[in-house]
Amino acid sequence: MTKRGSISRARAWGIRVAAVILSLIVCAIVIVVITKQNPIQVYAGIIDGAVGTKRRLWVTIRETIFLLIVAIGLTPAFKMKFWNIGAEGQILMGGAVSAALMIYLGKTLPNSVLLILIFVLSALAGMIWGLIPAYFKATYNTNETLFTLMLNYVAMQIVTFCIVYWENPPGSNTVGVINASNQGGWIPPLFGTYGMCVILVTAVTVFIAIYMKSSKQGYEIAVVGESQNTARYAGINVKKVIIRTMMLSGAICGFAGALIVSGSSHTISTGTAGGRGFTAIIVAWMSQFNPVIMVVVSLFLAFMQQGAIQIASQFGLNENASDIITGIILFFLIGCEFFVNYKVELIGKHKEA
């Protein structure tokens, strides 16, 4: 195995497409072995599960945009080579603030005013959760991977405390659906169930695409990511860039928490993030931090995940079957990046001599 000196974009994406095809073949083999069904029927079930009805289509769209917004949030930090593994915690903190505002102000404020408060304060909560590891990294050069990862567990404990405090009904160990009667703090539907969420996520995606490519701050992020020493030589305040970038990253993830709570679940739990903070890492890396490609990758993963849930139910499999299929796909998507950066060279005996 030798590291590639360079690779064309077409060849790199050819490797990724081949990985996707191989993952679908392996998934088909696994399901056929388990269900004894024709693979064409299996994939027909996946398509039906993802887009077979209007409701399933909107669920797939929902999962796509939620995964996309988290990947967009991770992009500035990852481009800077700040390994933010704390998106789960930042989502939870944003979601907890959203739930608190819905519970305490949902019956007193107009919904439009309440939603503005939810978006702003949830983003602020995520921003603070991103600022903490950024400050310690910039000041004391701490390990951001461990720091952000551990903050996920702190956020989970805070949410657990909130659940106990807001428990409804008493003894249920859940918050229940918040404001089911008046829908205070709920994001209203527009052109469909999650139409408003689609518009908001699209706006953030366009903003980050422009910010990263055309702004001075985006240029500074790229330079710091390439080399902090070079950035300092060029007169860039590295500490300021690290803190500012992680505040932005955390704010977007906190905003994602608001969208999930106010726009979909209308409740809060330790599972609100749903593992999106980790799956989004794969989306960001697979897309090479290109927001447009992130849309495609997010859609593919959401499509396959929702389809896998359908065939698990259709063929009488247990709930872990969909996780197995998703895991196989992710395994190939992660593995293909190795072959983008490395190549196999066969060394003959004459070369060895």
C-alpha positions, 0 to 999 in steps of 0.5 A: 500500500502506497500513498497516492501523490495525486488523484483526479476528481473523476477517479476519486468519485469513481472509487466512491461510486464503486463503493456505493455499488458494492455496499448495495450488493453486499446488503442484498446478499445479506438480506437474501441470506436472511429472508430468502427473497429475490434481491429485486424485491428487497430493493423494491421494498427499500424504495417503497419504504423511502418514498412509497407514500407521501408520509414516507417521502416527508420522513425521508426529507426530514431525515435528510435535512436534519443530517445535512444541517449537522454536517454543515455545522461540522464543516467549518471546524473540520475544515480548520482541522478542529475535530469536533466530535461533540455535535451530539451534545451541541444538538442536545443543548439546543434541543433542551433550550427549545423544549424549555422555551416551549414549556415555559412560554408556549402558552403566553407568547405568539408563536412567531415571537416564540420561534425566533427566541427558540432559534436564537437561544438554541443557537446560543446554547450550541455556541456556548457548548462549542466555545468551551472546548475551543477556548481550552484548545486555543489557550492550553492546546487540549485534545479537542477530540476527547474534550468534545466527546466528553461534553456529549455525556455532560449534555446527556446528563443535563437533558436527563435532569431536565426530563426528570424536572419536566416529567409529564405525566408524573412517573413516565420518565418522559417529557411527552409531547409539548404543547400538543393542544395549542402547538406553541413553539411548533414550526408550522408546515409550509408546502408540506409537513417539513417545508419550513425546515427545508427552507431554513436548512437550505438558507443555512447551507447556502450561507455556509457555502458562501462563507467558506468560499468567498469570505475572509473568515473562510479563507482564514479557516482554510489557512489555519487548517493547512498550517497554524504556523503559516497562518501566524506568519501571514498575520492571522490570529489563530486563537481568534479563528479557532474560537470564532469557528467553533462558536459558529459550528456549535451554533449551527448544531444548536440550531439543528437541535431547535429544528428537531425539537420544534419542527419534528419530535416536539419533545426532548430526550437523550435520544433527540440527536439520534446519532446524527452528530456522528453520521454527519461526520461521514457526510462531511468527509465523503463530501470533501466539505462541499455543501452541495455534495452533502445534500446528495450524500445526506439524501442517499443515507437517509433514503437507505436508512428509511428503506432499511426500516421498511424491509425489516418490517416487511420481511419480519426482521427485528429492529436491528436489521436496519442498523445492520444495513446502514452499518454495511453502507457506512463501512464501505463509504468510510473504507473507500476513502482509504483507497482514494488516498492510497493505492495497491502496488504489486511488487514483482520478484525482480523488483524485490531483488 
